[in-house]
């Protein structure tokens, strides 16, 4: 009987182990399916991230294009204005470069080097100080109080 008990015990253990193997296989299949779902989500997120990156790059390039277009417009405007050479009557007879610009229906002389603005007299000569133009091209006229 000892042998039969031993055989029964081994048979039960064998069945138990087979059941455990089946459970582990089922769990393994479930985990693989979950992994596949997560992998699909990850691939989707990578695509979204890539699209986001590309969109960001396009936005940066668009901003760069806008900046370059503004610079082109400014350069065209500068080329449309005439550059005058005004000779100051000083002992050294130093020659300064001025540019005629129009601002709010006024003609102004802009010192190219300092960006200072002067009113232009009727004879085209430099008048009183009017204001200054920033590096970005913004004009500030001093108050006439």
Secondary structure, 3 states (H helix, E strand, C coil): CHHHHHHHHHHHHHHHHHHHHHHHHHHHHHHHHHHHHHHHHHHHHHHHHHHHHHHHHHHHHHHHHHHHHHHHHHHHHHHHCCEEEEECCCCCCCEEEEEEEEECCEEEEEECCCCEEEEECCCCCEEEEEEEECCCCCEEECCCC
